Amino acid sequence: MEFIDYYKLLGINKTATSEEIKKAYRKMARKYHPDLNPDDKEAEKKFQAVNEANEVLSDPEKRKKYDQYGENWKHQEAYQNTGNGGRGRSQNQYNNADFEQAFRDGGFSDFFDSMFGGGGRSSSGSSIKFKGQDLHAALELQLRDVLESHKRTLEINGKKIRLTIKAGVEDGQTIKIKNHGGEGVNGGPNGDLYITFKIHSDPEFKREGSDLHKEVKIDLYTAILGGEIIVSTLSGKVKLKVPAGTENGTKVKLKGKGFPVYSKEGVFGDLYLQYIVNIPKNLTAEEKKLFEQLAKLRNHG
């Protein structure tokens, strides 16, 4: 069995502090823990490897011995006897085949046994508590579905979850439901559930935050002469006065007629209307004659 680089296994430098070693180990151990990777033999071997690396590097005495002999571990007795710091024949670091061989039967590698003997092993790797996996889900809704707060029951991973959807939730917004993810390992806490909302666009209203935008068509005669129109909003219909001489593209703001502001009960954005003037087509001969007369009056009157 060739030399095993425990620092490389944990993804840390040789100057790593004990806290950095602990943090790296917990991250790697969680990633490859058998309970989080069922029936994954490769993950199981890697878990054994990082557990062994932690066994050595987290123990000051073992780490000191490991750092002292390094790749010359096979010659440690001669190294100790000479006391001159001479270097023996360097051993190559393990390759993939060595890795497979080292951890094929579980437990610790031959390299570990050769350097530290078979005793003094800790079982912390298999009993350490890990938070369960976080779960992610997407929920698709129509714009009008989030006009008011409401409750909805979702089924995720075979479990039913009663969820309160607040009015005004944004497209792409993610909420966290604590402890509703995967089960913890060795008594660790459950993971969390993250739900991302997909709010579909509305054919009538365009949403920008808590404000809404809508195009309203008016006929040419109302635009020229003025008049009253009825406009539908998400909170009902309103009657509006259109001033005489209203130009195409004119914008009007209806304060508080927009979308509810998320997590602010009773607070709403604004509704912006843009008037689109319809130009009459397929005029009758009489209508065309009247427009021609009007044009003459405008040009010569």
For each residue, the residues with C-beta under 8 A, 3 or more apart:
1: 4 94 98 101 102 109 110 111 114
2: 91 92 93 94 95 98 111
3: 70 71 73 91 92 93 94 111
4: 1 9 49 52 53 93 94 102 109 111 112
5: 8 9 93 94
6: 9 10 52 53 56 57 66
7: 10 12 13 14 16 53 57
8: 5 11 93
9: 4 5 6 28 49 50 53
10: 6 7 16 21 24 25 28 50 53 54 57
11: 8 24 28
12: 7 16 20 21 24
13: 7 16
14: 7 67
15:
16: 7 10 12 13 20 21 24 57
17: 20 21
18: 21 22 58
19: 22 23
20: 12 16 17 23 24
21: 10 12 16 17 18 24 25 54 57 58
22: 18 19 25 26 58
23: 19 20 26 27
24: 10 11 12 16 20 21 27 28
25: 10 21 22 28 29 50 53 54 57 58
26: 22 23 29 30 128
27: 23 24 30 31
28: 9 10 11 24 25 31 32 46 50
29: 25 26 32 33 47 50 51 54 125 128 130
30: 26 27 33 36 130 131
31: 27 28 36 43
32: 28 29 36 37 43 44 46 47 50
33: 29 30 36 37 43 47 130 185
34: 37 38 40 43 44 47
35: 38 130 185 186
36: 30 31 32 33 130 133 182 185
37: 32 33 34 40 43 44 47
38: 34 35
39:
40: 34 37 43 44
41: 44 45
42: 45 46
43: 31 32 33 34 37 40 46 47
44: 32 34 37 40 41 47 48 106
45: 41 42 48 49 99 100 103 104
46: 28 32 42 43 49 50
47: 29 32 33 34 37 43 44 50 51 125
48: 44 45 51 52 103 106 107 108 125
49: 4 9 45 46 52 53 99 102 103 109
50: 9 10 25 28 29 32 46 47 53 54 125
51: 29 47 48 54 55 124 125 126
52: 4 6 48 49 55 56 108 109 112
53: 4 6 7 9 10 25 49 50 56 57
54: 10 21 25 29 50 51 57 58 124 125
55: 51 52 58 59 62 108 112 121 122 125
56: 6 52 53 59 62 63 66 112 116
57: 6 7 10 16 21 25 53 54 62 63 66
58: 18 21 22 25 54 55 63
59: 55 56 62 63
60: 63 64
61: 64 65
62: 55 56 57 59 65 66 116
63: 56 57 58 59 60 66 67
64: 60 61 67 68
65: 61 62 68 69 76 115 116
66: 6 56 57 62 63 69 70 73 115
67: 14 63 64 70
68: 64 65
69: 65 66 72 73 75 76 79 115
70: 3 66 67 73
71: 3 90 91 93
72: 69 75 76 79 87 88 89 90 91
73: 3 66 69 70 76 91 111 114 115
74: 88 91 114
75: 69 72 78 79 88 89
76: 65 69 72 73 79 80 115
77: 80 81
78: 75 81 82 88
79: 69 72 75 76 82 85 86 88
80: 76 77 83
81: 77 78
82: 78 79 86
83: 80
84:
85: 79
86: 79 82
87: 72 90
88: 72 74 75 78 79
89: 72 75
90: 71 72 87
91: 2 3 71 72 73 74
92: 2 3 95
93: 2 3 4 5 8 71
94: 1 2 3 4 5 98 99 102 111
95: 2 92 98 99
96: 99 100
97: 100 101
98: 1 2 94 95 101 102
99: 45 49 94 95 96 102 103
100: 45 96 97 103 104
101: 1 97 98 104
102: 1 4 49 94 98 99 109 110 111
103: 45 48 49 99 100 106 109
104: 45 100 101
105:
106: 44 48 103
107: 48
108: 48 52 55 112 113 118 121
109: 1 4 49 52 102 103 112 113
110: 1 102 113 114
111: 1 2 3 4 73 94 102 114 115
112: 4 52 55 56 108 109 115 116
113: 108 109 110 116 117 118
114: 1 73 74 110 111
115: 65 66 69 73 76 111 112
116: 56 62 65 112 113 120
117: 113 120
118: 108 113 121
119:
120: 116 117
121: 55 108 118
122: 55 125
123: 126 127
124: 51 54 127 128
125: 29 47 48 50 51 54 55 122 128
126: 51 123 186
127: 123 124 186
128: 26 29 124 125 186
129: 184 185 186 187 188
130: 29 30 33 35 36 184 185 186 188
131: 30 184 185 188 189 190 191
132: 181 182 183 184 185 188 189 190 191
133: 36 181 182 191
134: 181 182 191 192 193 194
135: 156 157 180 181 182 191 192 193 194
136: 193 194 195 196
137: 154 156 193 194 195 196
138: 195 196 197 198
139: 154 165 195 196 197 198
140: 197 198 200
141: 145 146 165 169 197 198 199 200
142: 145 199 200 202
143: 146 147 199 200 201 202 205 207
144: 147 202 234
145: 141 142 150 165 199
146: 141 143 165 166 167 168 169 197 199
147: 143 144 167 234 259 260
148: 167 260
149: 164 165 166 167
150: 145 164 165
151: 162 163 164 165
152: 162 163 165
153: 160 161 162 163
154: 137 139 160 161 163 195
155: 158 159 160 161
156: 135 137 159 161 180 193
157: 135
158: 155
159: 155 156 180
160: 153 154 155
161: 153 154 155 156 177 180 193
162: 151 152 153
163: 151 152 153 154 177 195
164: 149 150 151
165: 139 141 145 146 149 150 151 152 169
166: 146 149 169 262 263
167: 146 147 148 149 260 262
168: 146 210 259 260 261 262 263 264
169: 141 146 165 166 173 175 197 199 262
170: 173 197 199 209 262
171: 197 198 199 207
172: 196 197 198
173: 169 170 196 197 262
174: 194 195 196 197
175: 169 194 195 197
176: 192 193 194
177: 161 163 180 192 193 194 195
178: 192
179: 189 190 191 192
180: 135 156 159 161 177 190 192 193
181: 132 133 134 135 190 191 192 193
182: 36 132 133 134 135 190 191
183: 132 190 191
184: 129 130 131 132 187 188 189 190 191
185: 33 35 36 129 130 131 132 188
186: 35 126 127 128 129 130
187: 129 184
188: 129 130 131 132 184 185
189: 131 132 179 184
190: 131 132 179 180 181 182 183 184
191: 131 132 133 134 135 179 181 182 183 184
192: 134 135 176 177 178 179 180 181
193: 134 135 136 137 156 161 176 177 180 181
194: 134 135 136 137 174 175 176 177
195: 136 137 138 139 154 163 174 175 177
196: 136 137 138 139 172 173 174
197: 138 139 140 141 146 169 170 171 172 173 174 175
198: 138 139 140 141 171 172
199: 141 142 143 145 146 169 170 171 207
200: 140 141 142 143
201: 143 206 207
202: 142 143 144 205 206 207
203:
204: 214 232
205: 143 202 212 213 214 234
206: 201 202 212 213 214
207: 143 171 199 201 202 211 212 213 259
208: 211 212 213
209: 170 259 269
210: 168 258 259 260 261 262 267 268 269
211: 207 208 258 259 269 270 271 272
212: 205 206 207 208 234 257 258 259 269 270 271 272
213: 205 206 207 208 271 272 274
214: 204 205 206 231 271 272 273 274
215: 273 274 276
216: 229 231 273 274 275 276
217: 275 276 277 278
218: 222 223 229 242 246 275 276 277 278
219: 222 223 277 278 280
220: 223 224 277 278 279 280
221: 224 225 227
222: 218 219 225 226 227 229 242 246
223: 218 219 220 242 245 246 247 248 275 277
224: 220 221 244 245
225: 221 222 244
226: 222 241 242 243 244 245 246
227: 221 222 241 242
228: 239 240 241 242
229: 216 218 222 239 240 242
230: 237 238 239 240
231: 214 216 237 238 239 240 273
232: 204 236 237
233: 236 237 238 254 257 271
234: 144 147 205 212 257 259
235: 257
236: 232 233
237: 230 231 232 233
238: 230 231 233 254 257
239: 228 229 230 231
240: 228 229 230 231 252 273
241: 226 227 228
242: 218 222 223 226 227 228 229 246 275
243: 226 246
244: 224 225 226
245: 223 224 226
246: 218 222 223 226 242 243 250 275 277
247: 223 250 277
248: 223 275 276 277
249: 274 275 276
250: 246 247 274 275
251: 272 273 274 275
252: 240 272 273 274 275
253: 270 271 272 273
254: 233 238 257 258 270 271 272 273
255: 270
256: 268 269 270
257: 212 233 234 235 238 254 268 270 271
258: 210 211 212 254 268 269 270 271
259: 147 168 207 209 210 211 212 234 268 269
260: 147 148 167 168 210 264 267 268 269
261: 168 210 264 267 268 269
262: 166 167 168 169 170 173 210
263: 166 168
264: 168 260 261 267
265:
266:
267: 210 260 261 264
268: 210 256 257 258 259 260 261
269: 209 210 211 212 256 258 259 260 261
270: 211 212 253 254 255 256 257 258
271: 211 212 213 214 233 253 254 257 258
272: 211 212 213 214 251 252 253 254
273: 214 215 216 231 240 251 252 253 254
274: 213 214 215 216 249 250 251 252
275: 216 217 218 223 242 246 248 249 250 251 252
276: 215 216 217 218 248 249
277: 217 218 219 220 223 246 247 248
278: 217 218 219 220
279: 220
280: 219 220 283 287
281:
282:
283: 280 287 288 291
284: 287 288
285: 288 289
286: 289 290
287: 280 283 284 290 291
288: 283 284 285 291 292
289: 285 286 292 293
290: 286 287 293 294
291: 283 287 288 294 295
292: 288 289 295 296
293: 289 290 296 297
294: 290 291 297 298
295: 291 292 298 299
296: 292 293 299 300 301
297: 293 294 300 301
298: 294 295 301
299: 295 296
300: 296 297
301: 296 297 298
